[in-house]
Amino acid sequence: MNILITGASGFIGRHLVERLTECRKHSLFCLVRNSNKAKNIKKFGVELIYADITRNDTLSQVLNYKIDVIFHCAGCVDSRKHSSFYCVNVLGTENICLLALRLGVERVVYLSSVAVVSGNSQIPLTEDLPFRATSIYGESKIEGEKKVCEYRKKGLRAVILRPCMVYGKGASHMAGRILFGLKHRILPLVDNGKRKLHMIFVKNVVEAMIFSLSKKEFLKGSFFIADKEVFTAYELFNVFSKALNVGPPLNIPGFLNRFLLGLPFIGRKLKFFNEDRVYSTKRIELWGFYSTYSLKDNFLSFW
């Protein structure tokens, strides 16, 4: 099978490339923009295609290849420019959908995010809740999903997967910030760490992506992907601290919680840990996928 991967040099993309290389039955083509970052995946013997998903003129060269499947992992998760979120997560996604139709691929697997519904108050969150984001990133992923759905109506065979916070070796964005904060002893527990945080190990994400190629049921709707276990912030922070070989996380005294949460910058960051974040995985489990990697059983091998 000929597989094209966008965002191949990124956190999830690198793990996907490594896993597919182990199969030894696929030809991998990786879209990259940065030659320095591409060094991380060259060692796997993949063919690099230098292109920018936000520019159709660079993507046109892909039409010279026979591609069966596209894994669309590329995305903007953190930027000071609001326009970057739109260009990559919306325009870039539309360009990949258009490219996929022109190539006549068998399937596109699109990595969305639980951020598209995170503004809903229901616990656990389910896939059928209305779009409601709490950040510019989430808003851009909503628009990206809408583009994929539009192209489904045009005949695109597309899977929409929504991972929650992803952790693992090389983790970036929120999981990376948590690890940095714990390592440098600057991230305390809010409200005694009793809020629940549902996360997913990067290898579970990769296995779900590959699994979604085998079921026609994945071509409709969307699917949350998350670890089997749901931990409290207290439990997670302690596991991560042990893996990092640092002391247990600091705990904010109860009388300081309200004060810190009310601060302009720090408060906004800490509020993330002051809500339960749990996602139902019943839909994807109905079709046979279960996350097999466990944080508590294997945390020392995750770093």
VENURDA-V609797 format. One record per residue. N is the residue number from 1. RES is the residue in one small letter. PSI is psi in whole degrees, -180 to 180 (* if undefined). BURIAL is 1 if it has 16 or more other ideal C-beta (glycine too) atoms within 10 Angstrom, else 0. D_FIRST is the distance of its C-alpha to the first C-alpha in Angstrom with 1 decimal. Layout:
# VENURDA-V609797
N/RES/PSI/BURIAL/D_FIRST ; N/RES/PSI/BURIAL/D_FIRST
This chain:
# VENURDA-V609797
1/m/136/0/0.0 ; 2/n/120/0/3.8 ; 3/i/130/1/6.2 ; 4/l/132/1/9.9 ; 5/i/123/1/12.6 ; 6/t/151/1/16.3 ; 7/g/30/1/19.0 ; 8/a/-26/1/17.1 ; 9/s/1/1/20.4 ; 10/g/-177/1/22.1 ; 11/f/-60/1/23.1 ; 12/i/-40/1/20.3 ; 13/g/-43/1/17.6 ; 14/r/-43/1/18.6 ; 15/h/-36/1/18.3 ; 16/l/-44/1/14.9 ; 17/v/-46/1/13.7 ; 18/e/-43/0/15.7 ; 19/r/-43/0/14.4 ; 20/l/-31/1/10.6 ; 21/t/-35/0/11.9 ; 22/e/-29/0/13.7 ; 23/c/-29/0/10.9 ; 24/r/27/0/10.3 ; 25/k/13/0/7.0 ; 26/h/151/0/4.8 ; 27/s/122/1/6.2 ; 28/l/132/1/8.5 ; 29/f/124/1/10.8 ; 30/c/123/1/13.9 ; 31/l/125/1/16.7 ; 32/v/154/1/20.0 ; 33/r/-35/1/23.7 ; 34/n/117/0/25.6 ; 35/s/-30/0/25.3 ; 36/n/-45/0/27.2 ; 37/k/-28/0/25.0 ; 38/a/-20/1/21.9 ; 39/k/-28/0/23.5 ; 40/n/-22/1/22.4 ; 41/i/-11/1/18.7 ; 42/k/-36/0/19.2 ; 43/k/-17/0/19.9 ; 44/f/2/0/16.3 ; 45/g/28/0/15.3 ; 46/v/162/1/13.3 ; 47/e/125/0/13.8 ; 48/l/136/1/16.4 ; 49/i/113/1/17.2 ; 50/y/111/0/20.8 ; 51/a/163/1/21.4 ; 52/d/122/1/23.3 ; 53/i/-16/1/22.1 ; 54/t/-1/1/25.8 ; 55/r/109/0/26.0 ; 56/n/-27/0/24.3 ; 57/d/-30/0/25.6 ; 58/t/-28/1/23.4 ; 59/l/-21/1/20.3 ; 60/s/-25/0/20.8 ; 61/q/-24/0/19.3 ; 62/v/-22/1/15.8 ; 63/l/-14/0/16.3 ; 64/n/-5/0/16.0 ; 65/y/155/0/12.3 ; 66/k/110/0/9.5 ; 67/i/132/1/7.9 ; 68/d/-38/1/6.3 ; 69/v/143/1/7.7 ; 70/i/127/1/10.8 ; 71/f/112/1/12.7 ; 72/h/92/1/16.2 ; 73/c/-16/1/18.2 ; 74/a/139/1/20.7 ; 75/g/155/1/24.2 ; 76/c/118/1/27.9 ; 77/v/-17/1/29.6 ; 78/d/120/0/32.8 ; 79/s/148/0/34.8 ; 80/r/-14/0/38.4 ; 81/k/119/0/37.5 ; 82/h/-33/0/37.0 ; 83/s/-27/0/35.4 ; 84/s/-39/0/32.5 ; 85/f/-44/1/31.4 ; 86/y/-47/1/31.5 ; 87/c/-46/1/29.8 ; 88/v/-52/1/26.8 ; 89/n/-23/1/26.5 ; 90/v/-64/1/27.5 ; 91/l/-44/1/27.2 ; 92/g/-40/1/24.0 ; 93/t/-42/1/22.4 ; 94/e/-41/1/23.6 ; 95/n/-39/1/22.3 ; 96/i/-39/1/18.7 ; 97/c/-44/1/19.2 ; 98/l/-43/1/20.5 ; 99/l/-43/1/17.8 ; 100/a/-41/1/15.2 ; 101/l/-42/0/17.4 ; 102/r/-31/0/17.8 ; 103/l/-21/1/14.1 ; 104/g/40/0/13.8 ; 105/v/157/1/10.9 ; 106/e/-32/0/10.3 ; 107/r/146/1/11.6 ; 108/v/131/1/13.4 ; 109/v/113/1/14.6 ; 110/y/125/1/18.0 ; 111/l/106/1/20.1 ; 112/s/-139/1/23.7 ; 113/s/152/1/26.6 ; 114/v/-13/1/29.5 ; 115/a/-18/1/31.7 ; 116/v/-17/1/31.4 ; 117/v/9/1/33.8 ; 118/s/-14/1/35.5 ; 119/g/-7/1/38.7 ; 120/n/148/0/39.4 ; 121/s/-9/0/41.9 ; 122/q/141/0/40.6 ; 123/i/124/0/39.7 ; 124/p/158/1/37.1 ; 125/l/147/1/35.2 ; 126/t/162/0/33.0 ; 127/e/-27/1/30.2 ; 128/d/1/0/32.6 ; 129/l/155/0/35.2 ; 130/p/152/0/36.0 ; 131/f/129/0/34.5 ; 132/r/107/1/36.9 ; 133/a/164/1/36.2 ; 134/t/9/0/38.6 ; 135/s/165/0/37.3 ; 136/i/-38/1/36.2 ; 137/y/-49/1/32.7 ; 138/g/-40/1/32.6 ; 139/e/-41/1/33.9 ; 140/s/-34/1/31.2 ; 141/k/-31/1/28.5 ; 142/i/-48/1/30.3 ; 143/e/-34/1/30.1 ; 144/g/-45/1/26.4 ; 145/e/-41/1/25.8 ; 146/k/-37/0/28.0 ; 147/k/-44/1/25.9 ; 148/v/-43/1/22.7 ; 149/c/-37/0/24.9 ; 150/e/-43/0/26.3 ; 151/y/-23/1/22.9 ; 152/r/-41/1/22.1 ; 153/k/-21/0/25.2 ; 154/k/2/0/23.9 ; 155/g/0/0/20.9 ; 156/l/129/1/18.3 ; 157/r/98/1/16.3 ; 158/a/140/1/17.0 ; 159/v/137/1/17.5 ; 160/i/113/1/20.5 ; 161/l/138/1/21.1 ; 162/r/90/1/24.4 ; 163/p/150/1/24.9 ; 164/c/-160/1/28.5 ; 165/m/124/1/29.7 ; 166/v/132/1/27.1 ; 167/y/167/1/28.5 ; 168/g/-178/1/27.5 ; 169/k/124/0/27.5 ; 170/g/13/0/27.7 ; 171/a/141/1/28.5 ; 172/s/-173/0/29.7 ; 173/h/-135/0/31.6 ; 174/m/-45/1/33.7 ; 175/a/-39/1/32.6 ; 176/g/-38/0/33.2 ; 177/r/-37/0/36.6 ; 178/i/-46/1/37.6 ; 179/l/-42/1/36.9 ; 180/f/-45/0/38.8 ; 181/g/-39/1/41.7 ; 182/l/-41/1/41.9 ; 183/k/-39/0/41.8 ; 184/h/10/0/44.6 ; 185/r/39/0/46.5 ; 186/i/5/0/46.6 ; 187/l/106/1/44.8 ; 188/p/167/1/47.1 ; 189/l/135/1/46.7 ; 190/v/136/1/47.9 ; 191/d/42/1/49.9 ; 192/n/16/0/49.6 ; 193/g/28/1/45.8 ; 194/k/-10/0/46.1 ; 195/r/148/1/43.5 ; 196/k/137/1/40.1 ; 197/l/113/1/36.9 ; 198/h/125/1/33.5 ; 199/m/177/1/30.8 ; 200/i/134/1/27.3 ; 201/f/141/1/25.9 ; 202/v/-33/1/22.9 ; 203/k/-30/1/21.0 ; 204/n/-36/1/21.7 ; 205/v/-49/1/20.3 ; 206/v/-44/1/17.0 ; 207/e/-37/1/16.9 ; 208/a/-39/1/17.8 ; 209/m/-46/1/15.1 ; 210/i/-42/1/12.4 ; 211/f/-36/1/14.7 ; 212/s/-10/1/15.0 ; 213/l/-20/1/11.6 ; 214/s/-4/0/13.1 ; 215/k/128/0/16.4 ; 216/k/-23/0/17.6 ; 217/e/-21/0/20.7 ; 218/f/-7/1/19.1 ; 219/l/2/0/19.1 ; 220/k/146/0/22.8 ; 221/g/-158/0/25.1 ; 222/s/165/1/24.3 ; 223/f/125/1/24.1 ; 224/f/144/1/26.0 ; 225/i/130/1/24.5 ; 226/a/162/1/27.2 ; 227/d/161/1/28.4 ; 228/k/-39/0/30.2 ; 229/e/148/0/33.5 ; 230/v/123/1/35.6 ; 231/f/158/1/38.0 ; 232/t/162/1/41.1 ; 233/a/-37/1/41.2 ; 234/y/-47/1/43.7 ; 235/e/-45/1/41.4 ; 236/l/-48/1/38.4 ; 237/f/-35/1/40.6 ; 238/n/-40/1/42.1 ; 239/v/-47/1/38.8 ; 240/f/-40/1/37.6 ; 241/s/-40/1/41.0 ; 242/k/-43/0/40.9 ; 243/a/-34/1/37.4 ; 244/l/-5/0/38.9 ; 245/n/44/0/42.0 ; 246/v/171/0/44.3 ; 247/g/169/0/47.1 ; 248/p/155/0/46.7 ; 249/p/151/1/46.2 ; 250/l/155/0/49.4 ; 251/n/127/0/50.7 ; 252/i/126/1/52.5 ; 253/p/144/0/55.9 ; 254/g/-40/0/56.1 ; 255/f/-15/0/58.8 ; 256/l/-12/0/56.6 ; 257/n/-54/1/53.6 ; 258/r/-38/0/54.9 ; 259/f/-49/0/56.1 ; 260/l/-39/1/52.8 ; 261/l/-20/1/50.8 ; 262/g/-6/0/53.1 ; 263/l/147/0/52.6 ; 264/p/-51/0/50.9 ; 265/f/-56/0/48.0 ; 266/i/-40/0/47.8 ; 267/g/-42/0/48.5 ; 268/r/-38/0/45.5 ; 269/k/-43/1/43.2 ; 270/l/-26/1/44.9 ; 271/k/-24/0/44.8 ; 272/f/-34/1/41.1 ; 273/f/10/1/42.2 ; 274/n/16/0/45.0 ; 275/e/148/1/42.9 ; 276/d/133/1/40.9 ; 277/r/93/1/37.1 ; 278/v/140/1/35.6 ; 279/y/132/1/32.6 ; 280/s/133/1/32.0 ; 281/t/18/1/28.8 ; 282/k/-37/0/29.8 ; 283/r/-47/1/27.4 ; 284/i/-30/1/24.2 ; 285/e/-29/0/25.9 ; 286/l/-33/0/26.7 ; 287/w/13/0/23.1 ; 288/g/4/0/22.7 ; 289/f/130/1/21.8 ; 290/y/134/0/24.4 ; 291/s/128/1/24.6 ; 292/t/-23/0/25.1 ; 293/y/132/1/26.2 ; 294/s/131/0/30.0 ; 295/l/-50/1/31.9 ; 296/k/-33/0/35.2 ; 297/d/-29/0/33.8 ; 298/n/20/0/31.7 ; 299/f/-31/1/33.0 ; 300/l/-23/0/34.0 ; 301/s/-1/0/30.4 ; 302/f/-5/1/29.2 ; 303/w/*/0/31.0
